Amino acid sequence: MKEKEIAEIRRRFRPDRSNVTRVRGCCVNNKKEIISEFSAPLGIMAQEEAGELLAILKKTLSGTPGKNLLDIEFSTQQVIESGEHKLLMALRDSALNDEEAVHEFYNRAIGALDTESSYLILLAYDTYDVPYYAKDGKKQDASSAVFSYFLCSVCPIKLTKQALGYHIQENEFRNITPDWAVSAPELGFMFPAFDDRAANIYNALYYSHNTDESHDGFVDAIFKTDLPMPAGEQKETFTSALSEAVAEDCSYRVVQAVHGELSAVIEEHKESKGDEPPAVSKGDVEGILRSCGVPDERISAFGEQYEKSFGTAKVSPQNVIDPKKLEIRTPDVVIKVNPERGDLVETRVIDGVKYILIRADGGAEVNGVGISIT
């Protein structure tokens, strides 16, 4: 899904815009036992509580596409005959009213989730009258189609601690008793995807709060397909390929150049407001290395490492670098540099000793104390 389409669905999760009539689900303890089931009609809830519940569900559509939000694709064969896809369709087509399908989904999800804490599985069904836009960009009253979908959120729940509270109206202190608090979703998904502002039953949008953990067991149980490499693993794999393949030619200048060029791709994407996440290919990175004078054999070695890890796929630069961070680390010293002023740093060998030199024309401080450099 594109960023604009994700944002369009996110805007649905407000009491005045949502067509979610109820949220159903179950509470699961750390022994993988369902200890309660619930079906909460939003219409009879207090407006504040309904808004809080929708806000929790909305977070399942938050984060960065290609990082927290990943497209899951089903093959044609899966759509035709797989049990996983048929189950998702049964949930969607029944508006979550097929009890057998709902409980089969609970069992699959619970069996695959590995967590030490209790959690909620939340399911919400929504129908969206997709507005029609004329060629001049003006929104029309008539809808072009109805998009029906459901959202699943897996939210940890934690027991709050007993505390002393002060009640202003009664002007007295009272103990606040422990209670269960619902945390933001750890993972979840939307099915089907909203592609080109219409339902795409060949895709789902998957959410993971922790970009280092994609919950492969859950994905396999619910979708029976592979996810792209998690963002954290992409970064580790990319940096490892760069340092190992380029080896002794991997200088500060080379790493700074790669960081600078990938940062430029991210910035250009922001300025152009592109729908698709920014991406760079193996050839793009090889071009950067070549411009830094890295020998051809080192560039070829990097290309082999890249293909071994990512195949022919492009990687998202925002998954492998932080454009706002340029950090130099030794066993005893950490230096943080403004990425736009990487030119202030150079490396040098003086009398056989390796040094990192920092130009300090603008002055310097140690623990907040200005120092003199003579």
Contacts in CASP RR format, 6 or more apart in sequence:
PFRMAT RR
TARGET T0000
AUTHOR 0000-0000-0000
METHOD contacts of the structure
MODEL  1
MKEKEIAEIRRRFRPDRSNVTRVRGCCVNNKKEIISEFSAPLGIMAQEEA
GELLAILKKTLSGTPGKNLLDIEFSTQQVIESGEHKLLMALRDSALNDEE
AVHEFYNRAIGALDTESSYLILLAYDTYDVPYYAKDGKKQDASSAVFSYF
LCSVCPIKLTKQALGYHIQENEFRNITPDWAVSAPELGFMFPAFDDRAAN
IYNALYYSHNTDESHDGFVDAIFKTDLPMPAGEQKETFTSALSEAVAEDC
SYRVVQAVHGELSAVIEEHKESKGDEPPAVSKGDVEGILRSCGVPDERIS
AFGEQYEKSFGTAKVSPQNVIDPKKLEIRTPDVVIKVNPERGDLVETRVI
DGVKYILIRADGGAEVNGVGISIT
1 65 0 8 1.000
1 69 0 8 1.000
1 71 0 8 1.000
1 193 0 8 1.000
1 194 0 8 1.000
1 195 0 8 1.000
1 203 0 8 1.000
1 205 0 8 1.000
2 65 0 8 1.000
2 195 0 8 1.000
2 275 0 8 1.000
2 276 0 8 1.000
3 65 0 8 1.000
3 274 0 8 1.000
3 275 0 8 1.000
3 277 0 8 1.000
4 275 0 8 1.000
5 194 0 8 1.000
5 195 0 8 1.000
5 196 0 8 1.000
5 197 0 8 1.000
6 61 0 8 1.000
6 65 0 8 1.000
6 69 0 8 1.000
6 194 0 8 1.000
6 205 0 8 1.000
8 194 0 8 1.000
8 197 0 8 1.000
9 61 0 8 1.000
9 128 0 8 1.000
9 149 0 8 1.000
9 190 0 8 1.000
9 194 0 8 1.000
10 58 0 8 1.000
10 61 0 8 1.000
10 62 0 8 1.000
11 17 0 8 1.000
12 18 0 8 1.000
12 19 0 8 1.000
12 126 0 8 1.000
12 128 0 8 1.000
13 20 0 8 1.000
13 54 0 8 1.000
13 55 0 8 1.000
13 57 0 8 1.000
13 58 0 8 1.000
13 61 0 8 1.000
14 51 0 8 1.000
14 54 0 8 1.000
15 42 0 8 1.000
15 47 0 8 1.000
15 50 0 8 1.000
15 51 0 8 1.000
15 54 0 8 1.000
18 42 0 8 1.000
18 54 0 8 1.000
18 126 0 8 1.000
19 126 0 8 1.000
19 127 0 8 1.000
19 128 0 8 1.000
20 42 0 8 1.000
20 54 0 8 1.000
20 57 0 8 1.000
20 124 0 8 1.000
20 125 0 8 1.000
20 126 0 8 1.000
21 41 0 8 1.000
21 42 0 8 1.000
21 43 0 8 1.000
21 125 0 8 1.000
22 39 0 8 1.000
22 40 0 8 1.000
22 41 0 8 1.000
22 42 0 8 1.000
22 124 0 8 1.000
23 39 0 8 1.000
23 40 0 8 1.000
23 42 0 8 1.000
23 53 0 8 1.000
23 57 0 8 1.000
23 122 0 8 1.000
23 123 0 8 1.000
23 124 0 8 1.000
24 37 0 8 1.000
24 38 0 8 1.000
24 39 0 8 1.000
24 40 0 8 1.000
24 96 0 8 1.000
24 102 0 8 1.000
24 122 0 8 1.000
24 123 0 8 1.000
25 37 0 8 1.000
25 38 0 8 1.000
25 39 0 8 1.000
25 102 0 8 1.000
25 106 0 8 1.000
25 120 0 8 1.000
25 121 0 8 1.000
25 122 0 8 1.000
25 123 0 8 1.000
26 34 0 8 1.000
26 36 0 8 1.000
26 37 0 8 1.000
26 38 0 8 1.000
26 106 0 8 1.000
26 120 0 8 1.000
26 121 0 8 1.000
27 34 0 8 1.000
27 35 0 8 1.000
27 36 0 8 1.000
27 37 0 8 1.000
27 38 0 8 1.000
27 118 0 8 1.000
27 119 0 8 1.000
27 120 0 8 1.000
27 157 0 8 1.000
28 34 0 8 1.000
28 35 0 8 1.000
28 110 0 8 1.000
28 113 0 8 1.000
28 118 0 8 1.000
28 119 0 8 1.000
28 120 0 8 1.000
28 121 0 8 1.000
29 35 0 8 1.000
29 118 0 8 1.000
30 115 0 8 1.000
30 116 0 8 1.000
30 117 0 8 1.000
30 118 0 8 1.000
32 110 0 8 1.000
32 111 0 8 1.000
32 113 0 8 1.000
34 106 0 8 1.000
34 110 0 8 1.000
35 118 0 8 1.000
40 53 0 8 1.000
42 50 0 8 1.000
42 53 0 8 1.000
42 54 0 8 1.000
43 50 0 8 1.000
45 53 0 8 1.000
56 122 0 8 1.000
56 153 0 8 1.000
56 155 0 8 1.000
56 182 0 8 1.000
56 184 0 8 1.000
56 185 0 8 1.000
57 122 0 8 1.000
57 124 0 8 1.000
57 151 0 8 1.000
57 153 0 8 1.000
57 185 0 8 1.000
59 153 0 8 1.000
59 184 0 8 1.000
59 185 0 8 1.000
60 151 0 8 1.000
60 152 0 8 1.000
60 153 0 8 1.000
60 185 0 8 1.000
60 188 0 8 1.000
60 189 0 8 1.000
60 190 0 8 1.000
60 207 0 8 1.000
61 69 0 8 1.000
61 151 0 8 1.000
61 190 0 8 1.000
61 205 0 8 1.000
61 207 0 8 1.000
62 68 0 8 1.000
62 69 0 8 1.000
62 207 0 8 1.000
63 69 0 8 1.000
63 207 0 8 1.000
64 277 0 8 1.000
64 318 0 8 1.000
65 277 0 8 1.000
66 228 0 8 1.000
66 231 0 8 1.000
66 277 0 8 1.000
66 316 0 8 1.000
66 319 0 8 1.000
67 211 0 8 1.000
67 231 0 8 1.000
67 277 0 8 1.000
67 316 0 8 1.000
67 318 0 8 1.000
67 319 0 8 1.000
68 207 0 8 1.000
68 208 0 8 1.000
68 209 0 8 1.000
68 211 0 8 1.000
68 231 0 8 1.000
69 205 0 8 1.000
69 206 0 8 1.000
69 207 0 8 1.000
70 205 0 8 1.000
70 206 0 8 1.000
70 207 0 8 1.000
70 208 0 8 1.000
70 214 0 8 1.000
70 227 0 8 1.000
70 228 0 8 1.000
71 193 0 8 1.000
71 203 0 8 1.000
71 204 0 8 1.000
71 205 0 8 1.000
71 206 0 8 1.000
72 189 0 8 1.000
72 203 0 8 1.000
72 204 0 8 1.000
72 205 0 8 1.000
72 206 0 8 1.000
72 219 0 8 1.000
72 223 0 8 1.000
72 225 0 8 1.000
72 227 0 8 1.000
73 202 0 8 1.000
73 203 0 8 1.000
73 225 0 8 1.000
74 82 0 8 1.000
74 85 0 8 1.000
74 201 0 8 1.000
74 202 0 8 1.000
74 203 0 8 1.000
74 204 0 8 1.000
74 223 0 8 1.000
74 225 0 8 1.000
75 225 0 8 1.000
76 202 0 8 1.000
78 84 0 8 1.000
78 85 0 8 1.000
78 224 0 8 1.000
78 225 0 8 1.000
79 85 0 8 1.000
79 201 0 8 1.000
79 202 0 8 1.000
82 224 0 8 1.000
84 221 0 8 1.000
84 222 0 8 1.000
84 223 0 8 1.000
84 224 0 8 1.000
85 201 0 8 1.000
87 101 0 8 1.000
87 104 0 8 1.000
87 105 0 8 1.000
87 108 0 8 1.000
88 191 0 8 1.000
88 192 0 8 1.000
88 204 0 8 1.000
88 222 0 8 1.000
89 201 0 8 1.000
90 98 0 8 1.000
90 101 0 8 1.000
91 98 0 8 1.000
91 101 0 8 1.000
91 102 0 8 1.000
91 105 0 8 1.000
91 123 0 8 1.000
91 150 0 8 1.000
91 191 0 8 1.000
92 125 0 8 1.000
92 148 0 8 1.000
92 149 0 8 1.000
92 150 0 8 1.000
92 191 0 8 1.000
92 192 0 8 1.000
94 101 0 8 1.000
95 125 0 8 1.000
95 148 0 8 1.000
96 102 0 8 1.000
96 123 0 8 1.000
96 124 0 8 1.000
96 125 0 8 1.000
96 150 0 8 1.000
102 123 0 8 1.000
105 123 0 8 1.000
105 222 0 8 1.000
106 121 0 8 1.000
108 221 0 8 1.000
108 222 0 8 1.000
109 121 0 8 1.000
109 152 0 8 1.000
109 154 0 8 1.000
109 218 0 8 1.000
109 221 0 8 1.000
109 222 0 8 1.000
110 121 0 8 1.000
111 221 0 8 1.000
112 215 0 8 1.000
112 217 0 8 1.000
112 218 0 8 1.000
112 220 0 8 1.000
112 221 0 8 1.000
112 222 0 8 1.000
113 119 0 8 1.000
113 154 0 8 1.000
113 215 0 8 1.000
113 218 0 8 1.000
114 217 0 8 1.000
115 156 0 8 1.000
115 186 0 8 1.000
117 156 0 8 1.000
117 157 0 8 1.000
117 158 0 8 1.000
118 156 0 8 1.000
118 157 0 8 1.000
118 158 0 8 1.000
118 180 0 8 1.000
119 154 0 8 1.000
119 155 0 8 1.000
119 156 0 8 1.000
119 157 0 8 1.000
119 186 0 8 1.000
120 153 0 8 1.000
120 154 0 8 1.000
120 155 0 8 1.000
120 157 0 8 1.000
120 182 0 8 1.000
121 152 0 8 1.000
121 153 0 8 1.000
121 154 0 8 1.000
122 151 0 8 1.000
122 152 0 8 1.000
122 153 0 8 1.000
122 154 0 8 1.000
122 155 0 8 1.000
122 185 0 8 1.000
123 150 0 8 1.000
123 151 0 8 1.000
123 152 0 8 1.000
124 150 0 8 1.000
124 151 0 8 1.000
124 153 0 8 1.000
125 148 0 8 1.000
125 149 0 8 1.000
125 150 0 8 1.000
126 148 0 8 1.000
126 149 0 8 1.000
126 150 0 8 1.000
126 151 0 8 1.000
127 146 0 8 1.000
127 147 0 8 1.000
127 148 0 8 1.000
128 146 0 8 1.000
128 147 0 8 1.000
128 148 0 8 1.000
128 149 0 8 1.000
129 143 0 8 1.000
129 146 0 8 1.000
130 143 0 8 1.000
130 144 0 8 1.000
130 145 0 8 1.000
130 146 0 8 1.000
130 147 0 8 1.000
130 197 0 8 1.000
130 198 0 8 1.000
131 139 0 8 1.000
131 140 0 8 1.000
131 143 0 8 1.000
131 144 0 8 1.000
132 139 0 8 1.000
132 140 0 8 1.000
132 142 0 8 1.000
132 143 0 8 1.000
132 144 0 8 1.000
133 139 0 8 1.000
133 140 0 8 1.000
134 140 0 8 1.000
144 197 0 8 1.000
145 197 0 8 1.000
145 198 0 8 1.000
147 194 0 8 1.000
147 197 0 8 1.000
147 198 0 8 1.000
147 199 0 8 1.000
148 199 0 8 1.000
149 190 0 8 1.000
149 191 0 8 1.000
149 192 0 8 1.000
149 194 0 8 1.000
149 199 0 8 1.000
150 190 0 8 1.000
150 191 0 8 1.000
151 188 0 8 1.000
151 189 0 8 1.000
151 190 0 8 1.000
152 188 0 8 1.000
152 189 0 8 1.000
152 190 0 8 1.000
152 191 0 8 1.000
153 185 0 8 1.000
153 188 0 8 1.000
154 185 0 8 1.000
154 186 0 8 1.000
154 187 0 8 1.000
154 188 0 8 1.000
154 218 0 8 1.000
155 182 0 8 1.000
155 183 0 8 1.000
155 184 0 8 1.000
155 185 0 8 1.000
155 186 0 8 1.000
156 183 0 8 1.000
156 186 0 8 1.000
157 180 0 8 1.000
157 181 0 8 1.000
157 182 0 8 1.000
157 183 0 8 1.000
158 180 0 8 1.000
158 181 0 8 1.000
158 183 0 8 1.000
159 178 0 8 1.000
159 179 0 8 1.000
159 180 0 8 1.000
159 181 0 8 1.000
160 176 0 8 1.000
160 178 0 8 1.000
160 179 0 8 1.000
160 180 0 8 1.000
160 181 0 8 1.000
161 178 0 8 1.000
162 175 0 8 1.000
162 176 0 8 1.000
162 177 0 8 1.000
162 178 0 8 1.000
163 175 0 8 1.000
163 176 0 8 1.000
164 173 0 8 1.000
164 174 0 8 1.000
164 175 0 8 1.000
164 176 0 8 1.000
165 173 0 8 1.000
165 174 0 8 1.000
165 175 0 8 1.000
165 176 0 8 1.000
166 172 0 8 1.000
166 173 0 8 1.000
166 174 0 8 1.000
167 173 0 8 1.000
167 174 0 8 1.000
184 209 0 8 1.000
185 207 0 8 1.000
185 209 0 8 1.000
186 208 0 8 1.000
186 209 0 8 1.000
186 210 0 8 1.000
186 215 0 8 1.000
187 206 0 8 1.000
187 207 0 8 1.000
187 208 0 8 1.000
187 209 0 8 1.000
187 215 0 8 1.000
187 218 0 8 1.000
188 206 0 8 1.000
188 207 0 8 1.000
188 208 0 8 1.000
189 204 0 8 1.000
189 205 0 8 1.000
189 206 0 8 1.000
189 207 0 8 1.000
189 222 0 8 1.000
190 204 0 8 1.000
190 205 0 8 1.000
190 207 0 8 1.000
191 204 0 8 1.000
191 205 0 8 1.000
192 199 0 8 1.000
192 200 0 8 1.000
192 201 0 8 1.000
192 202 0 8 1.000
192 203 0 8 1.000
192 204 0 8 1.000
193 199 0 8 1.000
193 200 0 8 1.000
193 202 0 8 1.000
193 203 0 8 1.000
193 204 0 8 1.000
193 205 0 8 1.000
194 200 0 8 1.000
194 205 0 8 1.000
195 203 0 8 1.000
204 223 0 8 1.000
206 219 0 8 1.000
206 223 0 8 1.000
206 227 0 8 1.000
208 214 0 8 1.000
208 215 0 8 1.000
208 230 0 8 1.000
211 230 0 8 1.000
211 231 0 8 1.000
211 232 0 8 1.000
211 319 0 8 1.000
212 230 0 8 1.000
212 231 0 8 1.000
212 232 0 8 1.000
212 233 0 8 1.000
213 230 0 8 1.000
214 227 0 8 1.000
214 230 0 8 1.000
216 227 0 8 1.000
219 225 0 8 1.000
219 226 0 8 1.000
219 227 0 8 1.000
228 313 0 8 1.000
229 237 0 8 1.000
229 309 0 8 1.000
229 310 0 8 1.000
231 316 0 8 1.000
231 319 0 8 1.000
232 319 0 8 1.000
234 310 0 8 1.000
234 315 0 8 1.000
234 316 0 8 1.000
234 319 0 8 1.000
234 320 0 8 1.000
235 319 0 8 1.000
235 320 0 8 1.000
235 321 0 8 1.000
237 309 0 8 1.000
237 310 0 8 1.000
238 309 0 8 1.000
238 315 0 8 1.000
238 320 0 8 1.000
239 320 0 8 1.000
240 305 0 8 1.000
241 302 0 8 1.000
241 303 0 8 1.000
241 305 0 8 1.000
241 306 0 8 1.000
241 309 0 8 1.000
242 250 0 8 1.000
242 255 0 8 1.000
242 258 0 8 1.000
242 285 0 8 1.000
242 302 0 8 1.000
243 250 0 8 1.000
244 305 0 8 1.000
245 298 0 8 1.000
245 301 0 8 1.000
245 302 0 8 1.000
245 303 0 8 1.000
245 304 0 8 1.000
245 305 0 8 1.000
246 254 0 8 1.000
246 289 0 8 1.000
246 294 0 8 1.000
246 298 0 8 1.000
246 301 0 8 1.000
246 302 0 8 1.000
247 298 0 8 1.000
247 301 0 8 1.000
249 294 0 8 1.000
249 295 0 8 1.000
249 298 0 8 1.000
251 292 0 8 1.000
251 347 0 8 1.000
252 328 0 8 1.000
252 345 0 8 1.000
252 346 0 8 1.000
252 347 0 8 1.000
252 356 0 8 1.000
253 292 0 8 1.000
254 289 0 8 1.000
254 292 0 8 1.000
254 294 0 8 1.000
256 326 0 8 1.000
256 342 0 8 1.000
256 345 0 8 1.000
257 288 0 8 1.000
257 291 0 8 1.000
257 292 0 8 1.000
258 285 0 8 1.000
258 288 0 8 1.000
258 289 0 8 1.000
258 321 0 8 1.000
259 321 0 8 1.000
259 323 0 8 1.000
259 326 0 8 1.000
259 339 0 8 1.000
260 323 0 8 1.000
260 339 0 8 1.000
261 284 0 8 1.000
261 288 0 8 1.000
262 280 0 8 1.000
262 317 0 8 1.000
262 320 0 8 1.000
262 321 0 8 1.000
262 323 0 8 1.000
263 317 0 8 1.000
263 321 0 8 1.000
263 323 0 8 1.000
263 339 0 8 1.000
265 278 0 8 1.000
265 280 0 8 1.000
265 317 0 8 1.000
266 278 0 8 1.000
266 317 0 8 1.000
266 318 0 8 1.000
266 323 0 8 1.000
267 323 0 8 1.000
268 278 0 8 1.000
269 277 0 8 1.000
269 278 0 8 1.000
277 316 0 8 1.000
277 318 0 8 1.000
278 316 0 8 1.000
278 317 0 8 1.000
278 318 0 8 1.000
279 314 0 8 1.000
279 315 0 8 1.000
279 316 0 8 1.000
279 317 0 8 1.000
280 314 0 8 1.000
280 315 0 8 1.000
280 316 0 8 1.000
280 317 0 8 1.000
281 314 0 8 1.000
282 303 0 8 1.000
282 306 0 8 1.000
282 307 0 8 1.000
282 310 0 8 1.000
282 312 0 8 1.000
285 302 0 8 1.000
285 306 0 8 1.000
286 299 0 8 1.000
286 302 0 8 1.000
286 303 0 8 1.000
287 299 0 8 1.000
289 298 0 8 1.000
289 299 0 8 1.000
289 302 0 8 1.000
290 296 0 8 1.000
290 299 0 8 1.000
317 323 0 8 1.000
323 339 0 8 1.000
324 339 0 8 1.000
325 336 0 8 1.000
325 339 0 8 1.000
326 336 0 8 1.000
326 337 0 8 1.000
326 338 0 8 1.000
326 339 0 8 1.000
326 342 0 8 1.000
327 334 0 8 1.000
327 335 0 8 1.000
327 336 0 8 1.000
327 337 0 8 1.000
328 334 0 8 1.000
328 335 0 8 1.000
328 337 0 8 1.000
328 345 0 8 1.000
328 356 0 8 1.000
329 335 0 8 1.000
330 356 0 8 1.000
335 345 0 8 1.000
335 356 0 8 1.000
335 358 0 8 1.000
337 344 0 8 1.000
337 345 0 8 1.000
344 358 0 8 1.000
344 359 0 8 1.000
345 356 0 8 1.000
345 357 0 8 1.000
345 358 0 8 1.000
345 359 0 8 1.000
346 356 0 8 1.000
346 357 0 8 1.000
347 354 0 8 1.000
347 355 0 8 1.000
347 356 0 8 1.000
347 357 0 8 1.000
348 354 0 8 1.000
348 355 0 8 1.000
348 357 0 8 1.000
349 355 0 8 1.000
360 373 0 8 1.000
363 370 0 8 1.000
363 373 0 8 1.000
364 370 0 8 1.000
364 371 0 8 1.000
364 373 0 8 1.000
365 371 0 8 1.000
END
